[in-house]
Amino acid sequence: MSALGAVPLRMDADAHDTLLAYLSHLPQLTVSALMHIVGERVQEEGLALAGRGLRDTTRLALSPPGIWQDVAATNSAAIARALDDLISVLTRLRDDLAAGETLEQVFESAARWKTTLEGSEQ
């Protein structure tokens, strides 16, 4: 494994399922749902106006659904918890659009975590 650049990590099955729900499954479901909603609402004409941000953000939307049906079925409890967390943050954002306090908190937190993520790739 190390010849391929992999670093083995031992963990129990529940910890694995939770990590993958957040690191892999939630991003996939979120991006697919986002692209579905955007496409349905703005249609082809609207998509022609889309910028780089939407294109970059939705790269995962090309993933085949068959694989993800199996993933969702075998890790449904952890994925449901991850989706509930996302729905909670989105609901807080929606409910605080006028004041913007939640938006500021979420964006600041997101920037910190993105910086951490980018630092971990080096």
Secondary structure, DSSP 8 states (H G I E B T S, - for coil): -GGGT-------HHHHHHHHIIIIIHHHHHHHHHHHHHHHHHHHHHHTT--HHHHHHTGGGGS-HHHHHHHHHHSHHHHHHHHHHHHHHHHHHHHTTTT-HHHHHHHHHHHHHHHHHHHHT-
